[in-house]
Amino acid sequence: MSVLQSAIDAIDAESVGLARLREALTCDATFQNAFTEATQLILSMRGRLVVSGIGKSGHVGRKIQATLASTGTPSLFLHPAEAAHGDLGMVRQDDVLLLISYSGETGELLAVIEHAIRNNLTVIAMTGHAQSTLARASRVLLLLPMAAEACPMGLAPTTSTLMQLALGDALAVSLLQKRQFSAHDFGAFHPGGKLGTALRPISQLMHSGAAMPLGRPDMALTEVIVEMTRKTFGCIGIIDDRRRLIGLISDGDLRPALSGDLKTRTARDIMNVSPLTTEPSRLAQEVLQLMTERARPVSSVFILDESGCPLGIVHLHDLLRVTVP
């Protein structure tokens, strides 16, 4: 068998597992009720969701916990081996436990299960065996459907861990939607890297003060050209006596006017009186979409305060640098 065929067979096997998981969520009333109850328990808990698992299930558990934490669910990961050596002290009475083990009989997890039973803690089990120790100790059983592992020997956790991961993602997405968790909320939890920058308010990225290309409606076009050239945004904002933005001249507006008398014509004669603008609270990613997903994309946009006065300006290149990987 070729390497490529082995890879295709592995993906096919895992696809079967995902299809069966989807079928359970779609058609199996018992599974649907369990999933719904799990989300309601997590939404109503007063403490945190404590996720625990070991081996491959532990790696999956760490990812599930990280996704939950970043989307608004207070949570932590508890390593089962460390739990038996003092870390059970991290678990509070008002916490809910999400314990992950495909066999449901993982030795290292037994200490966590016993602690939960002794202290009457709520357990959500994610396992593939309904009669396992973990399943019997749970209040809510998320029973993974049976599906063959992608490993040809049926030994290495592959399909089973993919189903665990997918079910954890499904849980996280359901919870964030119930919480009406927004992009602004997501940005607050992701201040670092390009993702964090893309989710910052545009006010944190804009050029302000003397960097803004601004002029008056009675400016001669020769002055307009000088200001546009100096500020390199490819446009100039036209403001009135109260500093409100009343128009904008872009390179595209200026070109047709170059054949006329640049000394006698003014900014008022060629300015666009309804330019695209935005507010300072809008996210950088949203502003990028605003600028590009339109019939005629724009290269720069002014950010205005509530009275219509320019606070700053951003260029398309500023946004592409921070939003494109």
Contacts in CASP RR format, 6 or more apart in sequence:
PFRMAT RR
TARGET T0000
AUTHOR 0000-0000-0000
METHOD contacts of the structure
MODEL  1
MSVLQSAIDAIDAESVGLARLREALTCDATFQNAFTEATQLILSMRGRLV
VSGIGKSGHVGRKIQATLASTGTPSLFLHPAEAAHGDLGMVRQDDVLLLI
SYSGETGELLAVIEHAIRNNLTVIAMTGHAQSTLARASRVLLLLPMAAEA
CPMGLAPTTSTLMQLALGDALAVSLLQKRQFSAHDFGAFHPGGKLGTALR
PISQLMHSGAAMPLGRPDMALTEVIVEMTRKTFGCIGIIDDRRRLIGLIS
DGDLRPALSGDLKTRTARDIMNVSPLTTEPSRLAQEVLQLMTERARPVSS
VFILDESGCPLGIVHLHDLLRVTVP
1 9 0 8 1.000
9 150 0 8 1.000
9 152 0 8 1.000
10 150 0 8 1.000
10 158 0 8 1.000
11 150 0 8 1.000
13 147 0 8 1.000
13 148 0 8 1.000
13 149 0 8 1.000
13 150 0 8 1.000
13 158 0 8 1.000
13 159 0 8 1.000
14 150 0 8 1.000
14 158 0 8 1.000
14 159 0 8 1.000
14 162 0 8 1.000
16 147 0 8 1.000
16 148 0 8 1.000
16 159 0 8 1.000
17 145 0 8 1.000
17 147 0 8 1.000
17 159 0 8 1.000
17 162 0 8 1.000
17 163 0 8 1.000
18 162 0 8 1.000
18 163 0 8 1.000
18 166 0 8 1.000
20 145 0 8 1.000
20 146 0 8 1.000
20 147 0 8 1.000
20 163 0 8 1.000
21 144 0 8 1.000
21 145 0 8 1.000
21 163 0 8 1.000
21 166 0 8 1.000
21 167 0 8 1.000
23 145 0 8 1.000
24 31 0 8 1.000
24 32 0 8 1.000
24 145 0 8 1.000
25 31 0 8 1.000
25 32 0 8 1.000
25 35 0 8 1.000
25 170 0 8 1.000
30 143 0 8 1.000
31 142 0 8 1.000
31 143 0 8 1.000
34 140 0 8 1.000
34 141 0 8 1.000
34 142 0 8 1.000
34 143 0 8 1.000
35 142 0 8 1.000
35 170 0 8 1.000
35 171 0 8 1.000
35 174 0 8 1.000
37 140 0 8 1.000
38 124 0 8 1.000
38 140 0 8 1.000
38 142 0 8 1.000
38 171 0 8 1.000
39 171 0 8 1.000
39 174 0 8 1.000
39 175 0 8 1.000
39 178 0 8 1.000
41 96 0 8 1.000
41 122 0 8 1.000
41 124 0 8 1.000
41 139 0 8 1.000
41 140 0 8 1.000
42 49 0 8 1.000
42 73 0 8 1.000
42 96 0 8 1.000
42 124 0 8 1.000
42 171 0 8 1.000
42 175 0 8 1.000
43 175 0 8 1.000
43 178 0 8 1.000
43 179 0 8 1.000
45 94 0 8 1.000
45 95 0 8 1.000
45 96 0 8 1.000
45 122 0 8 1.000
46 94 0 8 1.000
47 74 0 8 1.000
47 92 0 8 1.000
47 94 0 8 1.000
47 95 0 8 1.000
47 96 0 8 1.000
48 74 0 8 1.000
48 75 0 8 1.000
48 76 0 8 1.000
48 92 0 8 1.000
48 95 0 8 1.000
48 96 0 8 1.000
49 65 0 8 1.000
49 68 0 8 1.000
49 73 0 8 1.000
49 74 0 8 1.000
49 75 0 8 1.000
49 76 0 8 1.000
49 95 0 8 1.000
49 96 0 8 1.000
49 97 0 8 1.000
49 98 0 8 1.000
50 75 0 8 1.000
50 76 0 8 1.000
50 77 0 8 1.000
50 78 0 8 1.000
50 90 0 8 1.000
50 91 0 8 1.000
50 95 0 8 1.000
50 96 0 8 1.000
50 97 0 8 1.000
50 98 0 8 1.000
51 61 0 8 1.000
51 62 0 8 1.000
51 64 0 8 1.000
51 65 0 8 1.000
51 68 0 8 1.000
51 75 0 8 1.000
51 76 0 8 1.000
51 77 0 8 1.000
51 78 0 8 1.000
51 97 0 8 1.000
51 98 0 8 1.000
51 99 0 8 1.000
51 100 0 8 1.000
52 58 0 8 1.000
52 61 0 8 1.000
52 77 0 8 1.000
52 78 0 8 1.000
52 79 0 8 1.000
52 80 0 8 1.000
52 83 0 8 1.000
52 97 0 8 1.000
52 98 0 8 1.000
52 99 0 8 1.000
52 100 0 8 1.000
52 109 0 8 1.000
52 112 0 8 1.000
53 61 0 8 1.000
53 79 0 8 1.000
53 80 0 8 1.000
53 99 0 8 1.000
53 100 0 8 1.000
53 101 0 8 1.000
53 106 0 8 1.000
53 108 0 8 1.000
53 109 0 8 1.000
54 79 0 8 1.000
54 80 0 8 1.000
54 81 0 8 1.000
54 101 0 8 1.000
54 106 0 8 1.000
54 108 0 8 1.000
54 109 0 8 1.000
56 157 0 8 1.000
56 161 0 8 1.000
57 100 0 8 1.000
57 101 0 8 1.000
57 102 0 8 1.000
57 106 0 8 1.000
57 157 0 8 1.000
57 161 0 8 1.000
57 164 0 8 1.000
58 77 0 8 1.000
58 100 0 8 1.000
59 161 0 8 1.000
60 100 0 8 1.000
60 161 0 8 1.000
60 164 0 8 1.000
60 165 0 8 1.000
61 77 0 8 1.000
61 100 0 8 1.000
61 164 0 8 1.000
62 77 0 8 1.000
63 165 0 8 1.000
64 98 0 8 1.000
64 100 0 8 1.000
64 164 0 8 1.000
64 165 0 8 1.000
64 168 0 8 1.000
64 169 0 8 1.000
64 171 0 8 1.000
64 172 0 8 1.000
65 75 0 8 1.000
65 76 0 8 1.000
65 77 0 8 1.000
66 77 0 8 1.000
67 168 0 8 1.000
67 169 0 8 1.000
67 172 0 8 1.000
68 75 0 8 1.000
68 171 0 8 1.000
68 172 0 8 1.000
68 175 0 8 1.000
69 75 0 8 1.000
69 76 0 8 1.000
69 189 0 8 1.000
70 186 0 8 1.000
70 189 0 8 1.000
70 190 0 8 1.000
71 172 0 8 1.000
71 173 0 8 1.000
71 175 0 8 1.000
71 176 0 8 1.000
71 181 0 8 1.000
71 186 0 8 1.000
71 189 0 8 1.000
72 175 0 8 1.000
72 176 0 8 1.000
72 179 0 8 1.000
72 181 0 8 1.000
72 185 0 8 1.000
72 189 0 8 1.000
73 172 0 8 1.000
73 175 0 8 1.000
73 176 0 8 1.000
76 90 0 8 1.000
78 87 0 8 1.000
78 88 0 8 1.000
78 90 0 8 1.000
78 91 0 8 1.000
78 112 0 8 1.000
79 87 0 8 1.000
80 106 0 8 1.000
80 107 0 8 1.000
80 108 0 8 1.000
80 109 0 8 1.000
80 111 0 8 1.000
80 112 0 8 1.000
81 108 0 8 1.000
83 111 0 8 1.000
83 112 0 8 1.000
83 115 0 8 1.000
84 108 0 8 1.000
84 111 0 8 1.000
88 111 0 8 1.000
88 112 0 8 1.000
88 115 0 8 1.000
91 97 0 8 1.000
91 115 0 8 1.000
91 119 0 8 1.000
91 121 0 8 1.000
93 119 0 8 1.000
93 121 0 8 1.000
95 121 0 8 1.000
96 121 0 8 1.000
96 122 0 8 1.000
96 123 0 8 1.000
96 124 0 8 1.000
97 112 0 8 1.000
97 116 0 8 1.000
97 121 0 8 1.000
97 122 0 8 1.000
97 123 0 8 1.000
97 124 0 8 1.000
98 124 0 8 1.000
98 126 0 8 1.000
99 109 0 8 1.000
99 112 0 8 1.000
99 113 0 8 1.000
99 116 0 8 1.000
99 123 0 8 1.000
99 124 0 8 1.000
99 125 0 8 1.000
99 126 0 8 1.000
99 134 0 8 1.000
99 138 0 8 1.000
100 126 0 8 1.000
100 127 0 8 1.000
100 164 0 8 1.000
101 109 0 8 1.000
101 125 0 8 1.000
101 126 0 8 1.000
101 127 0 8 1.000
101 132 0 8 1.000
101 134 0 8 1.000
102 127 0 8 1.000
102 128 0 8 1.000
102 129 0 8 1.000
102 144 0 8 1.000
102 157 0 8 1.000
102 160 0 8 1.000
102 161 0 8 1.000
102 164 0 8 1.000
103 127 0 8 1.000
103 128 0 8 1.000
103 129 0 8 1.000
103 132 0 8 1.000
104 125 0 8 1.000
104 127 0 8 1.000
104 128 0 8 1.000
104 129 0 8 1.000
104 132 0 8 1.000
104 133 0 8 1.000
104 134 0 8 1.000
104 135 0 8 1.000
105 129 0 8 1.000
105 132 0 8 1.000
105 133 0 8 1.000
105 134 0 8 1.000
106 134 0 8 1.000
109 134 0 8 1.000
110 133 0 8 1.000
113 123 0 8 1.000
113 133 0 8 1.000
113 134 0 8 1.000
113 137 0 8 1.000
115 121 0 8 1.000
116 122 0 8 1.000
116 123 0 8 1.000
116 137 0 8 1.000
117 137 0 8 1.000
122 139 0 8 1.000
123 134 0 8 1.000
123 137 0 8 1.000
123 138 0 8 1.000
123 139 0 8 1.000
123 140 0 8 1.000
124 138 0 8 1.000
124 139 0 8 1.000
124 140 0 8 1.000
124 142 0 8 1.000
125 134 0 8 1.000
125 135 0 8 1.000
125 137 0 8 1.000
125 138 0 8 1.000
125 140 0 8 1.000
125 141 0 8 1.000
125 142 0 8 1.000
126 142 0 8 1.000
126 144 0 8 1.000
126 164 0 8 1.000
126 167 0 8 1.000
126 168 0 8 1.000
127 134 0 8 1.000
127 135 0 8 1.000
127 141 0 8 1.000
127 142 0 8 1.000
127 143 0 8 1.000
127 144 0 8 1.000
128 135 0 8 1.000
128 143 0 8 1.000
128 144 0 8 1.000
128 146 0 8 1.000
128 160 0 8 1.000
129 135 0 8 1.000
130 141 0 8 1.000
130 143 0 8 1.000
135 141 0 8 1.000
135 143 0 8 1.000
142 167 0 8 1.000
144 160 0 8 1.000
144 163 0 8 1.000
144 164 0 8 1.000
144 167 0 8 1.000
145 163 0 8 1.000
147 159 0 8 1.000
147 160 0 8 1.000
147 163 0 8 1.000
148 154 0 8 1.000
148 159 0 8 1.000
149 155 0 8 1.000
149 156 0 8 1.000
149 157 0 8 1.000
149 158 0 8 1.000
149 159 0 8 1.000
149 160 0 8 1.000
150 156 0 8 1.000
150 158 0 8 1.000
150 159 0 8 1.000
151 157 0 8 1.000
151 158 0 8 1.000
175 181 0 8 1.000
183 199 0 8 1.000
183 283 0 8 1.000
183 285 0 8 1.000
183 286 0 8 1.000
184 199 0 8 1.000
184 283 0 8 1.000
186 199 0 8 1.000
187 196 0 8 1.000
187 199 0 8 1.000
187 200 0 8 1.000
187 283 0 8 1.000
190 196 0 8 1.000
190 199 0 8 1.000
191 200 0 8 1.000
194 322 0 8 1.000
194 323 0 8 1.000
194 324 0 8 1.000
194 325 0 8 1.000
197 205 0 8 1.000
197 284 0 8 1.000
197 322 0 8 1.000
197 323 0 8 1.000
198 283 0 8 1.000
198 284 0 8 1.000
198 285 0 8 1.000
198 288 0 8 1.000
198 322 0 8 1.000
198 323 0 8 1.000
199 283 0 8 1.000
199 284 0 8 1.000
199 285 0 8 1.000
200 283 0 8 1.000
200 284 0 8 1.000
201 280 0 8 1.000
201 281 0 8 1.000
201 282 0 8 1.000
201 283 0 8 1.000
201 284 0 8 1.000
202 278 0 8 1.000
202 280 0 8 1.000
202 281 0 8 1.000
202 282 0 8 1.000
202 283 0 8 1.000
202 284 0 8 1.000
202 286 0 8 1.000
202 287 0 8 1.000
202 303 0 8 1.000
202 314 0 8 1.000
203 280 0 8 1.000
203 281 0 8 1.000
203 303 0 8 1.000
203 311 0 8 1.000
204 284 0 8 1.000
205 284 0 8 1.000
205 314 0 8 1.000
205 318 0 8 1.000
205 319 0 8 1.000
205 322 0 8 1.000
206 280 0 8 1.000
206 303 0 8 1.000
206 311 0 8 1.000
206 312 0 8 1.000
206 313 0 8 1.000
206 314 0 8 1.000
207 233 0 8 1.000
207 312 0 8 1.000
207 313 0 8 1.000
207 314 0 8 1.000
207 315 0 8 1.000
207 318 0 8 1.000
208 311 0 8 1.000
208 312 0 8 1.000
208 313 0 8 1.000
209 312 0 8 1.000
211 231 0 8 1.000
211 312 0 8 1.000
211 313 0 8 1.000
212 231 0 8 1.000
212 237 0 8 1.000
212 302 0 8 1.000
212 310 0 8 1.000
212 312 0 8 1.000
212 313 0 8 1.000
213 227 0 8 1.000
213 228 0 8 1.000
213 230 0 8 1.000
213 231 0 8 1.000
213 233 0 8 1.000
213 234 0 8 1.000
213 235 0 8 1.000
213 236 0 8 1.000
213 237 0 8 1.000
213 313 0 8 1.000
214 227 0 8 1.000
214 236 0 8 1.000
214 237 0 8 1.000
214 238 0 8 1.000
214 239 0 8 1.000
214 310 0 8 1.000
215 223 0 8 1.000
215 224 0 8 1.000
215 227 0 8 1.000
215 236 0 8 1.000
215 237 0 8 1.000
215 238 0 8 1.000
215 239 0 8 1.000
215 267 0 8 1.000
216 238 0 8 1.000
216 239 0 8 1.000
216 267 0 8 1.000
217 238 0 8 1.000
217 240 0 8 1.000
217 246 0 8 1.000
217 266 0 8 1.000
217 267 0 8 1.000
217 268 0 8 1.000
217 271 0 8 1.000
218 266 0 8 1.000
218 267 0 8 1.000
218 268 0 8 1.000
219 227 0 8 1.000
219 238 0 8 1.000
219 266 0 8 1.000
219 267 0 8 1.000
220 262 0 8 1.000
220 263 0 8 1.000
220 264 0 8 1.000
220 265 0 8 1.000
220 266 0 8 1.000
221 254 0 8 1.000
221 257 0 8 1.000
221 262 0 8 1.000
221 263 0 8 1.000
221 265 0 8 1.000
221 266 0 8 1.000
221 267 0 8 1.000
221 269 0 8 1.000
221 270 0 8 1.000
222 262 0 8 1.000
222 263 0 8 1.000
224 236 0 8 1.000
224 249 0 8 1.000
224 254 0 8 1.000
224 267 0 8 1.000
225 254 0 8 1.000
225 262 0 8 1.000
227 236 0 8 1.000
228 234 0 8 1.000
228 235 0 8 1.000
228 236 0 8 1.000
228 249 0 8 1.000
228 251 0 8 1.000
228 254 0 8 1.000
233 299 0 8 1.000
233 300 0 8 1.000
233 313 0 8 1.000
233 315 0 8 1.000
234 250 0 8 1.000
234 251 0 8 1.000
234 299 0 8 1.000
234 300 0 8 1.000
234 315 0 8 1.000
235 248 0 8 1.000
235 249 0 8 1.000
235 250 0 8 1.000
235 251 0 8 1.000
235 299 0 8 1.000
235 300 0 8 1.000
236 248 0 8 1.000
236 249 0 8 1.000
236 267 0 8 1.000
237 245 0 8 1.000
237 247 0 8 1.000
237 248 0 8 1.000
237 249 0 8 1.000
237 271 0 8 1.000
237 275 0 8 1.000
237 302 0 8 1.000
237 310 0 8 1.000
238 245 0 8 1.000
238 246 0 8 1.000
238 247 0 8 1.000
238 248 0 8 1.000
238 249 0 8 1.000
238 267 0 8 1.000
238 268 0 8 1.000
238 271 0 8 1.000
239 245 0 8 1.000
239 246 0 8 1.000
239 309 0 8 1.000
239 310 0 8 1.000
240 246 0 8 1.000
242 307 0 8 1.000
242 309 0 8 1.000
243 309 0 8 1.000
243 310 0 8 1.000
244 307 0 8 1.000
244 308 0 8 1.000
244 309 0 8 1.000
245 275 0 8 1.000
245 277 0 8 1.000
245 302 0 8 1.000
245 304 0 8 1.000
245 308 0 8 1.000
245 309 0 8 1.000
245 310 0 8 1.000
246 271 0 8 1.000
246 273 0 8 1.000
247 271 0 8 1.000
247 272 0 8 1.000
247 273 0 8 1.000
247 274 0 8 1.000
247 275 0 8 1.000
248 271 0 8 1.000
248 272 0 8 1.000
248 275 0 8 1.000
248 302 0 8 1.000
249 267 0 8 1.000
249 270 0 8 1.000
249 271 0 8 1.000
249 272 0 8 1.000
250 272 0 8 1.000
250 298 0 8 1.000
250 299 0 8 1.000
250 300 0 8 1.000
253 270 0 8 1.000
253 271 0 8 1.000
253 272 0 8 1.000
254 270 0 8 1.000
256 270 0 8 1.000
257 265 0 8 1.000
257 269 0 8 1.000
257 270 0 8 1.000
275 298 0 8 1.000
275 301 0 8 1.000
275 302 0 8 1.000
276 290 0 8 1.000
276 291 0 8 1.000
276 294 0 8 1.000
276 298 0 8 1.000
276 301 0 8 1.000
277 301 0 8 1.000
277 302 0 8 1.000
277 303 0 8 1.000
277 304 0 8 1.000
277 308 0 8 1.000
278 287 0 8 1.000
278 290 0 8 1.000
278 301 0 8 1.000
278 302 0 8 1.000
278 303 0 8 1.000
278 304 0 8 1.000
279 303 0 8 1.000
279 304 0 8 1.000
280 303 0 8 1.000
280 305 0 8 1.000
280 311 0 8 1.000
282 290 0 8 1.000
284 314 0 8 1.000
284 319 0 8 1.000
284 322 0 8 1.000
284 323 0 8 1.000
285 323 0 8 1.000
287 301 0 8 1.000
287 314 0 8 1.000
287 319 0 8 1.000
288 316 0 8 1.000
288 319 0 8 1.000
288 320 0 8 1.000
288 323 0 8 1.000
290 301 0 8 1.000
291 297 0 8 1.000
291 298 0 8 1.000
291 299 0 8 1.000
291 301 0 8 1.000
291 316 0 8 1.000
291 319 0 8 1.000
292 316 0 8 1.000
297 316 0 8 1.000
298 316 0 8 1.000
299 315 0 8 1.000
299 316 0 8 1.000
300 313 0 8 1.000
300 314 0 8 1.000
300 315 0 8 1.000
300 316 0 8 1.000
301 313 0 8 1.000
301 314 0 8 1.000
302 310 0 8 1.000
302 312 0 8 1.000
302 313 0 8 1.000
303 310 0 8 1.000
303 311 0 8 1.000
303 312 0 8 1.000
303 313 0 8 1.000
303 314 0 8 1.000
304 310 0 8 1.000
304 311 0 8 1.000
305 311 0 8 1.000
END
